[in-house]
Structures are given as structure tokens and as C-alpha cells.
Amino acid sequence: MSANTLLPLRVQYQDLVEASAILDGKAHRTPVLTSRTVDALTGARVFFKCENLQRGGAFKFRGAYNALAHLAADKKHKGVVAYSSGNHAQAVALAGRLLGIPTVIVMPADAPSVKVEATRGYGAEVVLYDRDRDDREAITADLARGRGLTPIPPFDHLHVIAGQGTAAKELIEEVGPLDVLLVPCGGGGLLSGCAIAADALSPGAAVIGVEPALGDDVVRSFRSRSIERVHNPATIADGARTSAPGEITFPLILNYVSDMLTVDDNELLRVMWYLWERLKIVVEPTGALGAAALLERKLEARGKRVGVVLSGGNADVKQLCALR
């Protein structure tokens, strides 16, 4: 898709307001953490939005619950299907359990075991596939057709995007206007939703998406202003192993996002361990992308008010400790 054939912007701030009402009492209003040590290191006033403490361990619950809550009664009865390496899987499974909707989740066989077991624990049927050999979208489409299930995409979905954006809405409502907002980016659902919130509540804030260097599809797409793809990027940030931005998220990113940055896996792991040890919070690699851009000095933040979304905390501790 080229810049000249972009779809119109299909999510508005009012959609986030409506999502907030649906999520009230269902999603956690996650805490905002500050650190004098981080402020001293960066020369900035930094506010961490702790979506690692969200239900299901990640921001994904917001979008999944909002999407499932919008389904018609007949579709709720038949159930839903989703594909995910973990966090969207858990979110859809948990939302389905809360709303009484059957869920089927397509997950890679090499997904972190903690995420697979949590998904099953929430009551979902898990269908495993080979990441190198199989096409997860084709498997999902076959299940949808064969069983009459409604697909719930991980990011390229109106209600998913609106739900994810409530994270930044809450952050800015709590701490006030920001100069910079750093957001992890996979397919762009969280990034585009948060950018819409920032545009409405903190005009002039620079919203910056952060990807792993090995999975820089959105960064390259942002630069070229046309969708570019990667194939199964081998990054420790398993939640950002998307192949391309979505047809809904990409126009939103081009319209609302100021810049895109990358961090490599070594930088990402270094900052993740820092958050564990110094801030005493468990953040998974993908969840630390925004923090890594800040603490590895990928941008000039001195003298600024900086929001950082910590997007998830579903860390496979055994796997990560083996990498240290």
C-alpha cells in the first residue's frame, strides 16, 4: 500500500472514550511509576505506565475486551478465534472467560511456555503451529470458516485499537501533558491508539514508536510511507514479531506518530534487567522497548516530561535467565 492509496483514518478519540466506559471496572487502571534514579540518568521527568500490571499481564486485555464486548449476541455464542505469540492470546482468552464467549487461539509452538499455559488456564483451546513452516493467518481463517468463529486480529481492528489507546488516555489524565510519549510497537495497535489519545489530551507531544531492530517493519514503512514487510524476525521481543503494520493502523501511525526508533536485542535485555533490578518490576522484553529507547539514549529527553508505556510483563523467566 502506497501513501497515495491509504485508507481513511478509521479510529477517532471518541472511540477511546467509549472504550474507556466499557473497560471501567473490567480493566485495571494501572499505576504510573516514577523513579528519581531514572530522572537523574536521563535529565527528564519520566512517567512509566505499568501495563505489565494489567489483567492478563499486558495492555492487550484492553483491546481484546473492548472488541469482544462489541460482538453481536449470535457471534458471542459461536465464539472467536485469534492468533498470537502470547499476550493477545491471553487477553482474548481472559476476555472470553469474563464475557462467556468460547475462544480458540492459534499460537506458535515456540511461544514462551508461560504464555501458552496462561492462555489455556483462562479456558481457551490452543492450536499450535510451526512458525517457520505454517501460515498462522491461514490457519485462523480455516478455523473461522469451519467453525463459524469470529476472528479477533491482534492489532488491525477498530475496537482493539480504541481499547489499547485507553492506556495513554489514563496516563495523560493522571500526570498531565507530556513532551514525549514512547510506545512499544509490533503491528501498531497500541502505538496508533496511544497516539490518538496524545493528540487529543496532550497536543504537541511527540509520540515515538519503538521496535526491535530485527523486526523493523513499521520503522521502514514509516520512512518510506508504504507498507514494508519482514518475515518471522528472530528477536527476543516476541510480542513484536509482526510481519507488517496493518491497513488500519498504518494510516493512523502516519497521521499521529512523530517518529519511529529501534533498539537491538542486547540493548533491550540490558534495560529489561535494569527495570527488574532497580525499579523492582517484571517487564518482558517487548514491554521494555520504549524504556530501552530512553535509557539507551536513542533520543534527547533532557528537560522534558516523558511518558513510557511498559506494555507487558509476561516474561518467561527461565528462558530469559539462560540468556544472561
PyMOL commands that set and color helices and strands:
alter all, ss='L'
color gray80, all
select helices_A, chain A and resi 3-5+13-23+36-42+51-53+55-57+60-69+73-78+87-99+113-121+136-147+158-175+189-201+213-215+217-224+238-240+249-256+265-278+286-295+317-322
alter helices_A, ss='H'
color red, helices_A
select strands_A, chain A and resi 32-33+45-50+80-83+103-108+125-129+150-151+180-184+206-212+259-263+305-310
alter strands_A, ss='S'
color yellow, strands_A
deselect
rebuild
show_as cartoon
